[in-house]
Amino acid sequence: MSNIEKTAENEENEAKAEVVSPQVPKQNVRAMFQELEIMAMQKGGKSTLDLSKLDKEQVDKVLNTMAENEKNAFTFNSARLDAIKEIELKKIDASVINQKTFRYVLLGVLIVMPIITILILFFKETFFIPWLTFLTGIAGGFGLSKATKSVLKPQDTKNPIKDDDE
């Protein structure tokens, strides 16, 4: 019985040891220490960076970090500008498609509806009043007044990626 209890206790202790002491990669630990060093330097000088109190290794780390930050900032802003460019190009393409669609619908309505109306007038006069009732119902049912407002309003020119101050 005592062997069984000891084995269960050993397994439980091993499980607790694994939970308590997880393995952290050394590279992550180094990165955290570098960040802490930079934060400590910034805290001491508030906004000014005083390199005179640092040894040569720390100064090299600060300079390497600053160079990497500049490189990352340049890469980020380049990618951001590319994204803004793509959004603006897609807006232009969408406006051209909207203009073409609006033009086709407008021409269809302005040409087809009067032709049908004239044909009804000449050949089937009894269907003229139901035809006008149908057109009025379609115009009201689709919300013609609201549709014209949404079609004729200018597109939103605000870019979601751009900052508000630009």
C-alpha positions in Angstrom: 0.0 0.0 0.0 2.7 2.4 0.8 4.4 1.9 -2.6 1.1 2.8 -4.3 0.7 5.9 -2.3 4.3 7.0 -2.9 4.0 6.4 -6.6 0.8 8.5 -6.7 2.5 11.2 -4.7 5.5 11.2 -7.1 3.3 11.5 -10.1 1.4 14.3 -8.5 4.7 16.1 -7.6 6.0 15.7 -11.1 2.8 17.1 -12.6 3.0 20.1 -10.2 6.7 20.6 -11.1 5.8 20.8 -14.8 3.1 23.3 -14.1 5.2 25.5 -11.7 8.3 25.6 -13.8 7.4 25.9 -17.5 10.3 26.0 -20.0 10.8 29.5 -21.4 12.9 29.8 -24.5 16.2 31.6 -23.9 15.7 33.9 -26.9 12.4 35.2 -25.4 14.1 35.8 -22.0 16.9 37.8 -23.7 14.4 39.9 -25.6 12.5 40.6 -22.3 15.8 41.6 -20.6 16.7 43.9 -23.4 13.2 45.6 -23.3 13.6 46.0 -19.5 17.0 47.6 -20.0 15.5 50.1 -22.5 12.5 50.8 -20.2 14.9 51.4 -17.3 16.9 53.8 -19.4 13.8 55.7 -20.5 12.4 55.9 -17.0 15.6 57.4 -15.5 15.8 60.2 -18.1 12.0 60.6 -18.7 12.3 61.6 -22.4 16.0 62.1 -22.9 18.3 59.2 -23.5 21.5 59.5 -21.3 24.1 57.1 -22.8 26.9 58.3 -20.5 25.8 56.1 -17.7 25.8 53.0 -19.8 28.6 50.6 -20.5 29.7 49.8 -24.1 27.5 46.7 -24.4 24.4 48.5 -23.3 25.1 51.4 -25.7 25.5 49.0 -28.6 22.2 47.3 -27.6 20.4 50.7 -27.6 21.9 51.7 -30.9 21.0 48.3 -32.5 17.4 48.6 -31.1 17.0 52.1 -32.4 18.3 51.0 -35.8 15.9 48.1 -35.9 13.0 50.4 -34.8 13.8 52.8 -37.6 13.9 49.9 -40.1 10.6 48.5 -38.8 9.0 52.0 -38.9 10.1 52.5 -42.5 8.8 49.1 -43.5 5.5 49.7 -41.7 4.9 53.1 -43.3 5.8 51.7 -46.8 3.3 48.9 -46.4 0.7 51.4 -45.1 1.2 53.7 -48.1 0.8 50.7 -50.4 -2.5 49.7 -48.6 -3.8 53.3 -48.9 -2.9 53.3 -52.6 -4.8 50.0 -53.1 -7.8 51.3 -51.3 -7.9 54.5 -53.4 -7.5 52.5 -56.6 -10.4 50.1 -55.6 -12.6 53.2 -54.9 -11.9 54.5 -58.3 -12.7 51.2 -59.9 -15.9 50.9 -57.9 -17.0 54.4 -58.8 -16.5 53.6 -62.5 -18.6 50.4 -62.2 -21.3 52.3 -60.3 -21.4 54.9 -63.0 -21.6 52.3 -65.8 -24.4 50.5 -64.0 -26.3 53.7 -63.3 -26.0 54.7 -66.9 -27.3 51.3 -68.2 -30.2 51.3 -65.8 -31.1 54.9 -66.7 -30.9 54.2 -70.4 -33.0 51.1 -70.1 -35.6 52.9 -68.1 -35.6 55.9 -70.4 -35.8 53.9 -73.6 -37.7 50.7 -72.7 -40.5 52.2 -70.6 -41.6 54.8 -73.1 -41.5 52.3 -75.9 -43.7 49.8 -74.0 -46.0 52.7 -73.1 -46.4 53.8 -76.7 -47.0 50.3 -77.9 -49.7 49.8 -75.3 -51.3 53.1 -76.3 -51.4 52.1 -80.0 -52.3 48.5 -79.8 -54.1 47.8 -76.5 -55.6 51.0 -75.1 -57.5 49.1 -72.3 -54.1 48.1 -70.7 -52.9 51.7 -70.5 -54.4 52.5 -67.1 -53.2 49.1 -65.5 -49.7 49.8 -67.1 -49.5 53.2 -65.4 -50.7 51.7 -62.2 -48.0 49.1 -62.4 -45.3 51.7 -63.1 -46.5 53.8 -60.2 -46.5 50.7 -57.9 -43.0 49.7 -59.0 -41.7 53.2 -58.4 -43.3 53.4 -54.9 -42.5 49.8 -54.0 -38.8 50.2 -54.7 -38.7 53.5 -52.8 -37.8 55.6 -55.8 -37.2 58.7 -53.8 -34.8 56.9 -51.4 -33.1 55.2 -54.3 -32.4 58.4 -56.1 -30.9 60.0 -52.9 -28.5 57.0 -52.4 -27.5 56.9 -56.1 -26.9 60.6 -56.4 -25.0 61.1 -53.1 -21.3 61.5 -53.4 -19.1 58.6 -52.3 -17.3 58.6 -48.9 -13.8 59.8 -49.5 -12.5 59.0 -46.0 -9.8 56.4 -46.1 -10.0 54.0 -43.1 -6.2 53.6 -43.0 -5.3 57.3 -43.0 -4.9 59.1 -39.8 -7.5 61.8 -38.8 -4.9 64.6 -38.7 -3.8 64.1 -42.3 
